Structures are given as structure tokens and as C-alpha cells.
């Protein structure tokens, strides 16, 4: 059995690239002439692929139903013109009678809040896990009390539905990504060491989560893990489409 588990909602990311060569005469919208398309494993599956790109292996638990995110992109500018989500109803995870989570040294939770993991499911995972990193789209509240670290972005951190008292009491748990500004941790900004030209931010959060969790798992230093995750995410956003860092942990 692998020592790392990734659990969460996954999808297929479809990128349709083309040339915007004229405007639609029927409405003020661009006409895209398709050149080519690419498909990638997305969301929690992208976290898995990032873990593997770092040189580690992991087990994976996700839903059976297919979720598809289709992006239409102007090839010259790499500008996303439209995204269409096909969110099928997702069957909730089945909790095992015998908790398996305690057998892993690290559990990475990629919760896109599509119905696979409920708050009670996540509390169950936290209860039996040794070390957990979670990236969640759910409002922040006391159900996260037993999570080790909580990775969210600036918009999620500012969600008006969040429990501000819980956040204030648990600052040491929150790792907040703020785009080009890097990361906020315990009110201190950790900026990337290298400037990059951002080409595509799709999947950057998954890369950050995987590299943050895996580095901390191996080295037990959260500041060093943040700096490493900044480096990995910087490499990813400098590339087109879903990409991976060249950094290795093993």
C-alpha cells in the first residue's frame, strides 16, 4: 500500500483551441475556428498526477460519474472565451466500516464540492488520519477543526459564509494563495522567489496543493513547503494548458 492517499472529486478538462478570426454577425461574440483540442485529467485527478510528477506515488479515491469542463480558447492570446461545465450528479463516497485512513501517512483532500464528500465525510477522514491537507470549496467552519492544514485561495478565504471566529482561532492551519503575491500564512506574505510570465492558471491550485503537502510530509517544515509549492506553481502557470513542475522530491 502507498503511504499517500488523494481523495476528492475529479473531472476531464477539455481544451479546444482555435483562431478568433471574425465577429459573429448575429451577436457581438467572437467566432472560433477550431484548430485542435486536448484532454487532461482534472481536479483531484490532477492532484494525483502532480504527486506522481514529484516522484512519489499515491492511492486515489474519486467518484464514478464523469464531470467534464470544456474551455474554448483563442490560440494566439490563450484567452478563455467560454467554459462549459457538464456537472453530472455525483454519488457520495461510501465510508468503509473499517477506517482505512489511519494506514496512510498523508491524506490529501481535493474537495471541489460536487457532492462526493460531505462535511461529515470529511470530519470522519480527519478523525482517522495522521496528517491531512485539504483544499475545499465549501464555506469554512468548525467541521474543519481536525484538519492539519487548509489550503484555500483569496476568494475562498473572503467567502461571506465563512466562520470568521474559527479562522481567527486557527490561523496556523490556513495557507492562502494570493496569485502573483504568493502565499499568506499567519498574516505573513511568502512571495515567489522568481518572476514568471503567466500563461495559464488552470490547474495551478492542484499543483500547489500536491507540492505543499508532499514536501511537508517528507520534511516537516511548513515554511519550506510553502516556498517549494510557490516554485512548483510558478513553473506550472508559465506553461500552456494543464502542466507539471519539473521539480522532484525523490
N, C-alpha and C positions, 0 to 999 in steps of 0.2 A: 504493500500500500504506500502511496505517496504521502509525504508529510504535509502537503499543502492542498487545501480544498478551495475551489472557487464555486460559489453558488449564486444564482440570480437569473434574471430574465435575459434572453438572448434574441438576436434578430439576424436577418440578412440585410446588409447595406448594399443597395444598388446605386451605382453612379452612372448616369447617362450623360456623356459629354457630346457637345456639338458646337455648331457655329451659329451665332445670332446675326444673321445677315440682313434682316429687314424687320419692320414692324408689321404686326397683324393689321390688315386694313379694316377688320371687323371690330377691333377693340385696341386700346393703347397698350398692347402687350408685345413682347418680342417673339419672333418665330425662331424656333431652334431646329436646325437641321442636324440630325444625329450623326456623329462620326463613329463612336464606339461606346461600349459600356463595360463596366467592371463590377464584379460582385465580391463582397467580403463578409466574413463572419463578424457580427457587431454586438454591441452592448457587453454582456457578461462573457460571451464567447471571445470578444476582442481582448478582454482582460486575460483570459486563458492564453491566448496567442502571445500576448505581451510577456506573461510569465515565462513561457517557453522560449521566447526570443532572448530573455535574460540568461538562459542556460539552465533553468530549473524545470521541473515537471510538476503536474498537479492533477488531481481528480476534478471532475466537473459535474454539477447537478443543475439542470435547467428544465424548462417546460418542454412539452412535446409539440405544442402548437407552433406554427410558423408565424413570425412577425416580420413584415417587410417594410423597409424605409427606402423610398426611391427618390433620388435627388437628380434634378435636371440642371446641368452646369454648362455655362459658357466656357468653352475650352481656352480661349485666349486670356480671359481675366480670372478664370477659376471661380467666378461668381456663381453662387447657387441661386438660380431663378425661381425654383419651386421645389418643395419637398412634399411627397405624398406618403402618408403612413397607412399601412394596412394592419391595424391592430386587431387581431382575432381575439376572441375570448380565451383567456388563459386558465387552465386548470391549476388550482392551488397545489403547492408542494404537499406530498404525503409525508407526515412525520413518522420516522421509524419508531417502533416500540422500544427498541434498544438504542439509546443515543449514540450516534457514530462520531459526533463532532469532537469528543474528547480524545479520539485516536489521532487527530491531526494536530500538528504543532502550530499551524497558521490556517485560519479561515478568512478568506477574502469574500466579502459580500457586495455584489454589484446589483443594487435594488433600483430598478427603473420604474417601480411602482405600476407594473402592468397587471398585477393580480396574482403573481406566482408566490410572493412572500407577504404575509400579513404581519402586523406588528407583533402579534402573539407568536407567530413562527420565528420571528427574529429574536424575540426575548428568549425563546427556547434554545436557539442556536447560541446566543451569548452565554446562557446559563451553563452549557456543557462544553464550551470551547476554552482553550488555553489562551489564545491570542486572536483577536478579531479586528479587522479593518473593514469599515463599511462606507460605501458611497451610496447615499439614498436620496430619492426624490420626494420622500414623504416629509411632512412637517416635523420639525424637531420637537421631541417631548420626552417625558420620563421613561418611555419604553426603551430608550437608548442608554439607560443608566449603566448597564453592564457591558457595553461595547468598550473595547480598549481604545480605539481611535476612530474618529468620524471625519471623513473627508467630504467636503461639500464645496461648491463654488460660491462666488459672492452673491449671485442672485438667490440661490437657495438659502444662504445664510440670512438674507434680508426678507425672507418669506414672512408676511404679517401673521401667519398662523403658527409660527414658531413659539415655543415656550421660552421667553427671554430669561426667566429666573433659572431655568435649567441650564441654559447656555452660560450664564454668568457664573454659576457654581461649578461648571465643568470645562473651563477654558482649556485645561490641559489635554482634553480629548479632541478638540476641534482643530482641524487643519484645513484652512480656507484658501482655495486657489483664486487668484485675482488677475488672471490673464498675464499680460506682459509685466505686471508688477510682481509676479512670482507668487508668494505664499504668505499668508498671515498665520502665525502661531503664537498664542499667548500675547496678542497685541503687538508682536514684533514682525516686521516685514523681512522676508528672506527672498531677495531678488536673484534672478538668474545671473550666473557669472558671465554668460556670453550672450551678446545680442544676436538675434536671428531675424530673418525676414519671414514673416508668417505667410504661408501659402494655403494652409488648410488646417482648421482646428478640429475637424471631425475625428473623434477617437482619442483626442489628446487627454481627456479626463480618465479614460480607461488605462492609457499608458502610465499616467501619473500614479494612479491607484496601485497598479501592479508593481511598479518600480519602488514606490514608497513602502508598501507592505513587505515586499521580498527583501529589500535592503535592511529594513528594521529587523525582520525575522533572523537574518544572518548576523547582524552587527549590534543590535540592541541600542542604537543611538538615533533618536528621532530627528535631531538637527541634521546629522549626516544623511539620514534617509531623505529628508526634505530636499537637501541640496542635490542629491543624486536624482531624485524624481524630477526636479526642475531641469536638470541636464537632459534627462531622457525625453521629457515632454517637449523641450526645445528642439530636439532633433526631429521629433515627430511632426510638429507644426510647420517645420521648414520643408516638408515633403508633400506631395500631392496625393490626395485620397487617404485611405487607411494605411498607415505606415508604422514602422517599428524602429526603436532605438538600436544602435549598433553596440551599446554598452553590454557587458557581460558581468554577471555576479559569480559565476562558476566557470 
